Amino acid sequence: MPFRLGPWEIAIVLVIILIVFGVGKLPQIGGAVGKSIRQFRQEQRGEDEEVEKAG
């Protein structure tokens, strides 16, 4: 893993994201990231293939 982020680096990145997107957009961004992670995990497990075969 070439990038090792410590707590200060993560805090700086979060502050920059907060400044760029603003407080109002953070819930939307969080929801989109959550959906993306869920979809990625489902595709890794092959759950989409099982649903398509049954349907």
PDB file of N, H, CA, C and O in Angstrom:
ATOM      1  N   MET A   1       0.844  -1.178   0.000  1.00  0.00           N
ATOM      2  CA  MET A   1       0.000   0.000   0.000  1.00  0.00           C
ATOM      3  C   MET A   1       0.888   1.239   0.000  1.00  0.00           C
ATOM      4  O   MET A   1       1.498   1.557   1.021  1.00  0.00           O
ATOM      5  N   PRO A   2       0.970   1.930  -1.106  1.00  0.00           N
ATOM      6  CA  PRO A   2       1.909   3.044  -1.209  1.00  0.00           C
ATOM      7  C   PRO A   2       1.475   4.294  -0.438  1.00  0.00           C
ATOM      8  O   PRO A   2       2.320   5.110  -0.071  1.00  0.00           O
ATOM      9  N   PHE A   3       0.187   4.454  -0.192  1.00  0.00           N
ATOM     10  H   PHE A   3      -0.500   3.791  -0.491  1.00  0.00           H
ATOM     11  CA  PHE A   3      -0.285   5.661   0.478  1.00  0.00           C
ATOM     12  C   PHE A   3      -0.705   5.322   1.894  1.00  0.00           C
ATOM     13  O   PHE A   3      -1.680   4.600   2.107  1.00  0.00           O
ATOM     14  N   ARG A   4       0.018   5.836   2.845  1.00  0.00           N
ATOM     15  H   ARG A   4       0.809   6.422   2.673  1.00  0.00           H
ATOM     16  CA  ARG A   4      -0.338   5.637   4.243  1.00  0.00           C
ATOM     17  C   ARG A   4      -0.779   6.986   4.800  1.00  0.00           C
ATOM     18  O   ARG A   4       0.021   7.913   4.933  1.00  0.00           O
ATOM     19  N   LEU A   5      -2.051   7.077   5.120  1.00  0.00           N
ATOM     20  H   LEU A   5      -2.701   6.325   5.012  1.00  0.00           H
ATOM     21  CA  LEU A   5      -2.600   8.329   5.625  1.00  0.00           C
ATOM     22  C   LEU A   5      -2.746   8.264   7.136  1.00  0.00           C
ATOM     23  O   LEU A   5      -3.328   7.324   7.679  1.00  0.00           O
ATOM     24  N   GLY A   6      -2.222   9.250   7.790  1.00  0.00           N
ATOM     25  H   GLY A   6      -1.748  10.013   7.350  1.00  0.00           H
ATOM     26  CA  GLY A   6      -2.374   9.356   9.225  1.00  0.00           C
ATOM     27  C   GLY A   6      -3.617  10.166   9.552  1.00  0.00           C
ATOM     28  O   GLY A   6      -4.314  10.622   8.646  1.00  0.00           O
ATOM     29  N   PRO A   7      -3.899  10.346  10.815  1.00  0.00           N
ATOM     30  CA  PRO A   7      -5.098  11.080  11.211  1.00  0.00           C
ATOM     31  C   PRO A   7      -5.095  12.545  10.757  1.00  0.00           C
ATOM     32  O   PRO A   7      -6.149  13.099  10.445  1.00  0.00           O
ATOM     33  N   TRP A   8      -3.922  13.168  10.721  1.00  0.00           N
ATOM     34  H   TRP A   8      -3.066  12.718  10.975  1.00  0.00           H
ATOM     35  CA  TRP A   8      -3.869  14.573  10.292  1.00  0.00           C
ATOM     36  C   TRP A   8      -4.145  14.707   8.800  1.00  0.00           C
ATOM     37  O   TRP A   8      -4.826  15.640   8.373  1.00  0.00           O
ATOM     38  N   GLU A   9      -3.624  13.786   8.014  1.00  0.00           N
ATOM     39  H   GLU A   9      -3.071  13.029   8.361  1.00  0.00           H
ATOM     40  CA  GLU A   9      -3.874  13.845   6.575  1.00  0.00           C
ATOM     41  C   GLU A   9      -5.352  13.626   6.263  1.00  0.00           C
ATOM     42  O   GLU A   9      -5.919  14.304   5.406  1.00  0.00           O
ATOM     43  N   ILE A  10      -5.968  12.680   6.962  1.00  0.00           N
ATOM     44  H   ILE A  10      -5.507  12.130   7.658  1.00  0.00           H
ATOM     45  CA  ILE A  10      -7.397  12.425   6.760  1.00  0.00           C
ATOM     46  C   ILE A  10      -8.215  13.650   7.162  1.00  0.00           C
ATOM     47  O   ILE A  10      -9.170  14.010   6.473  1.00  0.00           O
ATOM     48  N   ALA A  11      -7.852  14.289   8.267  1.00  0.00           N
ATOM     49  H   ALA A  11      -7.077  13.997   8.827  1.00  0.00           H
ATOM     50  CA  ALA A  11      -8.565  15.487   8.715  1.00  0.00           C
ATOM     51  C   ALA A  11      -8.450  16.605   7.683  1.00  0.00           C
ATOM     52  O   ALA A  11      -9.430  17.298   7.409  1.00  0.00           O
ATOM     53  N   ILE A  12      -7.281  16.782   7.119  1.00  0.00           N
ATOM     54  H   ILE A  12      -6.485  16.219   7.341  1.00  0.00           H
ATOM     55  CA  ILE A  12      -7.085  17.828   6.114  1.00  0.00           C
ATOM     56  C   ILE A  12      -7.932  17.547   4.877  1.00  0.00           C
ATOM     57  O   ILE A  12      -8.556  18.457   4.332  1.00  0.00           O
ATOM     58  N   VAL A  13      -7.955  16.289   4.431  1.00  0.00           N
ATOM     59  H   VAL A  13      -7.448  15.549   4.874  1.00  0.00           H
ATOM     60  CA  VAL A  13      -8.766  15.919   3.272  1.00  0.00           C
ATOM     61  C   VAL A  13     -10.242  16.175   3.552  1.00  0.00           C
ATOM     62  O   VAL A  13     -10.951  16.697   2.691  1.00  0.00           O
ATOM     63  N   LEU A  14     -10.713  15.815   4.741  1.00  0.00           N
ATOM     64  H   LEU A  14     -10.137  15.391   5.440  1.00  0.00           H
ATOM     65  CA  LEU A  14     -12.122  16.039   5.095  1.00  0.00           C
ATOM     66  C   LEU A  14     -12.470  17.525   5.138  1.00  0.00           C
ATOM     67  O   LEU A  14     -13.556  17.917   4.709  1.00  0.00           O
ATOM     68  N   VAL A  15     -11.569  18.349   5.647  1.00  0.00           N
ATOM     69  H   VAL A  15     -10.687  18.031   5.995  1.00  0.00           H
ATOM     70  CA  VAL A  15     -11.809  19.793   5.675  1.00  0.00           C
ATOM     71  C   VAL A  15     -11.878  20.352   4.258  1.00  0.00           C
ATOM     72  O   VAL A  15     -12.727  21.195   3.967  1.00  0.00           O
ATOM     73  N   ILE A  16     -11.005  19.898   3.385  1.00  0.00           N
ATOM     74  H   ILE A  16     -10.316  19.213   3.621  1.00  0.00           H
ATOM     75  CA  ILE A  16     -11.029  20.367   1.992  1.00  0.00           C
ATOM     76  C   ILE A  16     -12.330  19.958   1.321  1.00  0.00           C
ATOM     77  O   ILE A  16     -12.932  20.755   0.601  1.00  0.00           O
ATOM     78  N   ILE A  17     -12.772  18.719   1.549  1.00  0.00           N
ATOM     79  H   ILE A  17     -12.283  18.072   2.134  1.00  0.00           H
ATOM     80  CA  ILE A  17     -14.047  18.262   0.981  1.00  0.00           C
ATOM     81  C   ILE A  17     -15.187  19.113   1.508  1.00  0.00           C
ATOM     82  O   ILE A  17     -16.082  19.485   0.749  1.00  0.00           O
ATOM     83  N   LEU A  18     -15.167  19.423   2.787  1.00  0.00           N
ATOM     84  H   LEU A  18     -14.440  19.120   3.403  1.00  0.00           H
ATOM     85  CA  LEU A  18     -16.215  20.254   3.383  1.00  0.00           C
ATOM     86  C   LEU A  18     -16.229  21.642   2.758  1.00  0.00           C
ATOM     87  O   LEU A  18     -17.300  22.191   2.500  1.00  0.00           O
ATOM     88  N   ILE A  19     -15.068  22.210   2.513  1.00  0.00           N
ATOM     89  H   ILE A  19     -14.198  21.764   2.723  1.00  0.00           H
ATOM     90  CA  ILE A  19     -14.991  23.542   1.906  1.00  0.00           C
ATOM     91  C   ILE A  19     -15.476  23.509   0.462  1.00  0.00           C
ATOM     92  O   ILE A  19     -16.206  24.403   0.036  1.00  0.00           O
ATOM     93  N   VAL A  20     -15.082  22.497  -0.291  1.00  0.00           N
ATOM     94  H   VAL A  20     -14.489  21.770   0.055  1.00  0.00           H
ATOM     95  CA  VAL A  20     -15.431  22.427  -1.710  1.00  0.00           C
ATOM     96  C   VAL A  20     -16.925  22.175  -1.909  1.00  0.00           C
ATOM     97  O   VAL A  20     -17.571  22.870  -2.693  1.00  0.00           O
ATOM     98  N   PHE A  21     -17.472  21.195  -1.211  1.00  0.00           N
ATOM     99  H   PHE A  21     -16.947  20.630  -0.574  1.00  0.00           H
ATOM    100  CA  PHE A  21     -18.856  20.798  -1.448  1.00  0.00           C
ATOM    101  C   PHE A  21     -19.856  21.515  -0.557  1.00  0.00           C
ATOM    102  O   PHE A  21     -21.023  21.636  -0.929  1.00  0.00           O
ATOM    103  N   GLY A  22     -19.445  21.987   0.588  1.00  0.00           N
ATOM    104  H   GLY A  22     -18.496  21.889   0.890  1.00  0.00           H
ATOM    105  CA  GLY A  22     -20.347  22.659   1.494  1.00  0.00           C
ATOM    106  C   GLY A  22     -21.111  21.673   2.368  1.00  0.00           C
ATOM    107  O   GLY A  22     -21.135  20.472   2.103  1.00  0.00           O
ATOM    108  N   VAL A  23     -21.730  22.202   3.407  1.00  0.00           N
ATOM    109  H   VAL A  23     -21.711  23.178   3.623  1.00  0.00           H
ATOM    110  CA  VAL A  23     -22.417  21.367   4.379  1.00  0.00           C
ATOM    111  C   VAL A  23     -23.681  20.742   3.783  1.00  0.00           C
ATOM    112  O   VAL A  23     -24.030  19.615   4.133  1.00  0.00           O
ATOM    113  N   GLY A  24     -24.357  21.440   2.905  1.00  0.00           N
ATOM    114  H   GLY A  24     -24.074  22.356   2.620  1.00  0.00           H
ATOM    115  CA  GLY A  24     -25.618  20.957   2.358  1.00  0.00           C
ATOM    116  C   GLY A  24     -25.486  19.741   1.470  1.00  0.00           C
ATOM    117  O   GLY A  24     -26.412  18.934   1.386  1.00  0.00           O
ATOM    118  N   LYS A  25     -24.364  19.595   0.812  1.00  0.00           N
ATOM    119  H   LYS A  25     -23.612  20.250   0.880  1.00  0.00           H
ATOM    120  CA  LYS A  25     -24.176  18.480  -0.128  1.00  0.00           C
ATOM    121  C   LYS A  25     -23.628  17.222   0.537  1.00  0.00           C
ATOM    122  O   LYS A  25     -23.665  16.153  -0.072  1.00  0.00           O
ATOM    123  N   LEU A  26     -23.126  17.313   1.756  1.00  0.00           N
ATOM    124  H   LEU A  26     -23.097  18.182   2.251  1.00  0.00           H
ATOM    125  CA  LEU A  26     -22.492  16.163   2.394  1.00  0.00           C
ATOM    126  C   LEU A  26     -23.425  14.957   2.545  1.00  0.00           C
ATOM    127  O   LEU A  26     -22.980  13.839   2.286  1.00  0.00           O
ATOM    128  N   PRO A  27     -24.693  15.117   2.949  1.00  0.00           N
ATOM    129  CA  PRO A  27     -25.564  13.934   3.031  1.00  0.00           C
ATOM    130  C   PRO A  27     -25.767  13.253   1.679  1.00  0.00           C
ATOM    131  O   PRO A  27     -25.818  12.026   1.604  1.00  0.00           O
ATOM    132  N   GLN A  28     -25.881  14.036   0.623  1.00  0.00           N
ATOM    133  H   GLN A  28     -25.840  15.033   0.684  1.00  0.00           H
ATOM    134  CA  GLN A  28     -26.052  13.462  -0.713  1.00  0.00           C
ATOM    135  C   GLN A  28     -24.796  12.701  -1.131  1.00  0.00           C
ATOM    136  O   GLN A  28     -24.886  11.614  -1.701  1.00  0.00           O
ATOM    137  N   ILE A  29     -23.646  13.264  -0.853  1.00  0.00           N
ATOM    138  H   ILE A  29     -23.572  14.148  -0.391  1.00  0.00           H
ATOM    139  CA  ILE A  29     -22.386  12.611  -1.206  1.00  0.00           C
ATOM    140  C   ILE A  29     -22.222  11.324  -0.403  1.00  0.00           C
ATOM    141  O   ILE A  29     -21.807  10.299  -0.943  1.00  0.00           O
ATOM    142  N   GLY A  30     -22.545  11.381   0.879  1.00  0.00           N
ATOM    143  H   GLY A  30     -22.882  12.214   1.318  1.00  0.00           H
ATOM    144  CA  GLY A  30     -22.451  10.186   1.724  1.00  0.00           C
ATOM    145  C   GLY A  30     -23.375   9.075   1.240  1.00  0.00           C
ATOM    146  O   GLY A  30     -22.986   7.907   1.219  1.00  0.00           O
ATOM    147  N   GLY A  31     -24.588   9.431   0.853  1.00  0.00           N
ATOM    148  H   GLY A  31     -24.904  10.379   0.870  1.00  0.00           H
ATOM    149  CA  GLY A  31     -25.531   8.437   0.335  1.00  0.00           C
ATOM    150  C   GLY A  31     -25.036   7.813  -0.959  1.00  0.00           C
ATOM    151  O   GLY A  31     -25.151   6.603  -1.157  1.00  0.00           O
ATOM    152  N   ALA A  32     -24.488   8.636  -1.833  1.00  0.00           N
ATOM    153  H   ALA A  32     -24.394   9.618  -1.672  1.00  0.00           H
ATOM    154  CA  ALA A  32     -23.974   8.120  -3.102  1.00  0.00           C
ATOM    155  C   ALA A  32     -22.781   7.192  -2.877  1.00  0.00           C
ATOM    156  O   ALA A  32     -22.663   6.162  -3.539  1.00  0.00           O
ATOM    157  N   VAL A  33     -21.908   7.547  -1.958  1.00  0.00           N
ATOM    158  H   VAL A  33     -22.003   8.385  -1.420  1.00  0.00           H
ATOM    159  CA  VAL A  33     -20.755   6.700  -1.663  1.00  0.00           C
ATOM    160  C   VAL A  33     -21.217   5.373  -1.058  1.00  0.00           C
ATOM    161  O   VAL A  33     -20.697   4.312  -1.402  1.00  0.00           O
ATOM    162  N   GLY A  34     -22.193   5.442  -0.161  1.00  0.00           N
ATOM    163  H   GLY A  34     -22.616   6.304   0.118  1.00  0.00           H
ATOM    164  CA  GLY A  34     -22.722   4.218   0.449  1.00  0.00           C
ATOM    165  C   GLY A  34     -23.344   3.284  -0.581  1.00  0.00           C
ATOM    166  O   GLY A  34     -23.112   2.075  -0.546  1.00  0.00           O
ATOM    167  N   LYS A  35     -24.133   3.838  -1.497  1.00  0.00           N
ATOM    168  H   LYS A  35     -24.321   4.820  -1.525  1.00  0.00           H
ATOM    169  CA  LYS A  35     -24.743   3.020  -2.555  1.00  0.00           C
ATOM    170  C   LYS A  35     -23.677   2.395  -3.438  1.00  0.00           C
ATOM    171  O   LYS A  35     -23.788   1.231  -3.822  1.00  0.00           O
ATOM    172  N   SER A  36     -22.652   3.159  -3.757  1.00  0.00           N
ATOM    173  H   SER A  36     -22.562   4.105  -3.445  1.00  0.00           H
ATOM    174  CA  SER A  36     -21.570   2.645  -4.602  1.00  0.00           C
ATOM    175  C   SER A  36     -20.838   1.495  -3.919  1.00  0.00           C
ATOM    176  O   SER A  36     -20.529   0.490  -4.559  1.00  0.00           O
ATOM    177  N   ILE A  37     -20.562   1.636  -2.639  1.00  0.00           N
ATOM    178  H   ILE A  37     -20.813   2.453  -2.120  1.00  0.00           H
ATOM    179  CA  ILE A  37     -19.862   0.579  -1.909  1.00  0.00           C
ATOM    180  C   ILE A  37     -20.731  -0.671  -1.834  1.00  0.00           C
ATOM    181  O   ILE A  37     -20.236  -1.781  -2.033  1.00  0.00           O
ATOM    182  N   ARG A  38     -22.037  -0.502  -1.547  1.00  0.00           N
ATOM    183  H   ARG A  38     -22.439   0.399  -1.386  1.00  0.00           H
ATOM    184  CA  ARG A  38     -22.943  -1.654  -1.500  1.00  0.00           C
ATOM    185  C   ARG A  38     -22.999  -2.376  -2.838  1.00  0.00           C
ATOM    186  O   ARG A  38     -22.931  -3.604  -2.892  1.00  0.00           O
ATOM    187  N   GLN A  39     -23.121  -1.618  -3.909  1.00  0.00           N
ATOM    188  H   GLN A  39     -23.176  -0.620  -3.865  1.00  0.00           H
ATOM    189  CA  GLN A  39     -23.195  -2.209  -5.238  1.00  0.00           C
ATOM    190  C   GLN A  39     -21.887  -2.938  -5.573  1.00  0.00           C
ATOM    191  O   GLN A  39     -21.916  -4.029  -6.143  1.00  0.00           O
ATOM    192  N   PHE A  40     -20.774  -2.356  -5.232  1.00  0.00           N
ATOM    193  H   PHE A  40     -20.751  -1.469  -4.769  1.00  0.00           H
ATOM    194  CA  PHE A  40     -19.480  -2.981  -5.491  1.00  0.00           C
ATOM    195  C   PHE A  40     -19.362  -4.312  -4.747  1.00  0.00           C
ATOM    196  O   PHE A  40     -18.909  -5.303  -5.319  1.00  0.00           O
ATOM    197  N   ARG A  41     -19.767  -4.339  -3.477  1.00  0.00           N
ATOM    198  H   ARG A  41     -20.136  -3.534  -3.012  1.00  0.00           H
ATOM    199  CA  ARG A  41     -19.697  -5.573  -2.694  1.00  0.00           C
ATOM    200  C   ARG A  41     -20.630  -6.641  -3.255  1.00  0.00           C
ATOM    201  O   ARG A  41     -20.274  -7.819  -3.294  1.00  0.00           O
ATOM    202  N   GLN A  42     -21.819  -6.237  -3.688  1.00  0.00           N
ATOM    203  H   GLN A  42     -22.108  -5.280  -3.656  1.00  0.00           H
ATOM    204  CA  GLN A  42     -22.758  -7.199  -4.260  1.00  0.00           C
ATOM    205  C   GLN A  42     -22.181  -7.798  -5.532  1.00  0.00           C
ATOM    206  O   GLN A  42     -22.296  -9.004  -5.748  1.00  0.00           O
ATOM    207  N   GLU A  43     -21.577  -7.000  -6.359  1.00  0.00           N
ATOM    208  H   GLU A  43     -21.483  -6.020  -6.183  1.00  0.00           H
ATOM    209  CA  GLU A  43     -20.997  -7.503  -7.604  1.00  0.00           C
ATOM    210  C   GLU A  43     -19.800  -8.405  -7.334  1.00  0.00           C
ATOM    211  O   GLU A  43     -19.557  -9.354  -8.080  1.00  0.00           O
ATOM    212  N   GLN A  44     -19.052  -8.117  -6.275  1.00  0.00           N
ATOM    213  H   GLN A  44     -19.249  -7.346  -5.669  1.00  0.00           H
ATOM    214  CA  GLN A  44     -17.935  -8.989  -5.918  1.00  0.00           C
ATOM    215  C   GLN A  44     -18.431 -10.362  -5.510  1.00  0.00           C
ATOM    216  O   GLN A  44     -17.822 -11.373  -5.857  1.00  0.00           O
ATOM    217  N   ARG A  45     -19.527 -10.404  -4.782  1.00  0.00           N
ATOM    218  H   ARG A  45     -20.022  -9.582  -4.501  1.00  0.00           H
ATOM    219  CA  ARG A  45     -20.079 -11.674  -4.320  1.00  0.00           C
ATOM    220  C   ARG A  45     -20.815 -12.417  -5.420  1.00  0.00           C
ATOM    221  O   ARG A  45     -21.040 -13.622  -5.309  1.00  0.00           O
ATOM    222  N   GLY A  46     -21.191 -11.722  -6.472  1.00  0.00           N
ATOM    223  H   GLY A  46     -21.009 -10.743  -6.562  1.00  0.00           H
ATOM    224  CA  GLY A  46     -21.914 -12.351  -7.568  1.00  0.00           C
ATOM    225  C   GLY A  46     -23.407 -12.408  -7.315  1.00  0.00           C
ATOM    226  O   GLY A  46     -24.098 -13.231  -7.914  1.00  0.00           O
ATOM    227  N   GLU A  47     -23.926 -11.548  -6.436  1.00  0.00           N
ATOM    228  H   GLU A  47     -23.365 -10.879  -5.949  1.00  0.00           H
ATOM    229  CA  GLU A  47     -25.352 -11.561  -6.131  1.00  0.00           C
ATOM    230  C   GLU A  47     -26.181 -11.101  -7.304  1.00  0.00           C
ATOM    231  O   GLU A  47     -27.315 -11.555  -7.455  1.00  0.00           O
ATOM    232  N   ASP A  48     -25.669 -10.226  -8.138  1.00  0.00           N
ATOM    233  H   ASP A  48     -24.748  -9.858  -8.016  1.00  0.00           H
ATOM    234  CA  ASP A  48     -26.421  -9.760  -9.292  1.00  0.00           C
ATOM    235  C   ASP A  48     -26.649 -10.893 -10.282  1.00  0.00           C
ATOM    236  O   ASP A  48     -27.706 -10.975 -10.906  1.00  0.00           O
ATOM    237  N   GLU A  49     -25.652 -11.770 -10.426  1.00  0.00           N
ATOM    238  H   GLU A  49     -24.793 -11.704  -9.919  1.00  0.00           H
ATOM    239  CA  GLU A  49     -25.795 -12.887 -11.354  1.00  0.00           C
ATOM    240  C   GLU A  49     -26.905 -13.823 -10.899  1.00  0.00           C
ATOM    241  O   GLU A  49     -27.658 -14.337 -11.726  1.00  0.00           O
ATOM    242  N   GLU A  50     -27.015 -14.051  -9.583  1.00  0.00           N
ATOM    243  H   GLU A  50     -26.403 -13.634  -8.912  1.00  0.00           H
ATOM    244  CA  GLU A  50     -28.051 -14.935  -9.062  1.00  0.00           C
ATOM    245  C   GLU A  50     -29.434 -14.354  -9.292  1.00  0.00           C
ATOM    246  O   GLU A  50     -30.365 -15.094  -9.610  1.00  0.00           O
ATOM    247  N   VAL A  51     -29.590 -13.054  -9.142  1.00  0.00           N
ATOM    248  H   VAL A  51     -28.834 -12.452  -8.884  1.00  0.00           H
ATOM    249  CA  VAL A  51     -30.875 -12.397  -9.341  1.00  0.00           C
ATOM    250  C   VAL A  51     -31.275 -12.487 -10.802  1.00  0.00           C
ATOM    251  O   VAL A  51     -32.441 -12.742 -11.103  1.00  0.00           O
ATOM    252  N   GLU A  52     -30.335 -12.284 -11.716  1.00  0.00           N
ATOM    253  H   GLU A  52     -29.388 -12.076 -11.471  1.00  0.00           H
ATOM    254  CA  GLU A  52     -30.623 -12.336 -13.143  1.00  0.00           C
ATOM    255  C   GLU A  52     -31.017 -13.747 -13.579  1.00  0.00           C
ATOM    256  O   GLU A  52     -31.890 -13.906 -14.432  1.00  0.00           O
ATOM    257  N   LYS A  53     -30.383 -14.773 -13.004  1.00  0.00           N
ATOM    258  H   LYS A  53     -29.673 -14.644 -12.311  1.00  0.00           H
ATOM    259  CA  LYS A  53     -30.694 -16.156 -13.360  1.00  0.00           C
ATOM    260  C   LYS A  53     -32.097 -16.530 -12.889  1.00  0.00           C
ATOM    261  O   LYS A  53     -32.811 -17.263 -13.574  1.00  0.00           O
ATOM    262  N   ALA A  54     -32.492 -16.026 -11.714  1.00  0.00           N
ATOM    263  H   ALA A  54     -31.912 -15.431 -11.157  1.00  0.00           H
ATOM    264  CA  ALA A  54     -33.807 -16.345 -11.168  1.00  0.00           C
ATOM    265  C   ALA A  54     -34.915 -15.610 -11.919  1.00  0.00           C
ATOM    266  O   ALA A  54     -36.042 -16.100 -11.986  1.00  0.00           O
ATOM    267  N   GLY A  55     -34.613 -14.449 -12.478  1.00  0.00           N
ATOM    268  H   GLY A  55     -33.697 -14.050 -12.423  1.00  0.00           H
ATOM    269  CA  GLY A  55     -35.618 -13.606 -13.103  1.00  0.00           C
ATOM    270  C   GLY A  55     -35.837 -13.862 -14.500  1.00  0.00           C
ATOM    271  O   GLY A  55     -36.668 -13.204 -15.125  1.00  0.00           O
TER     272      GLY A  55
END
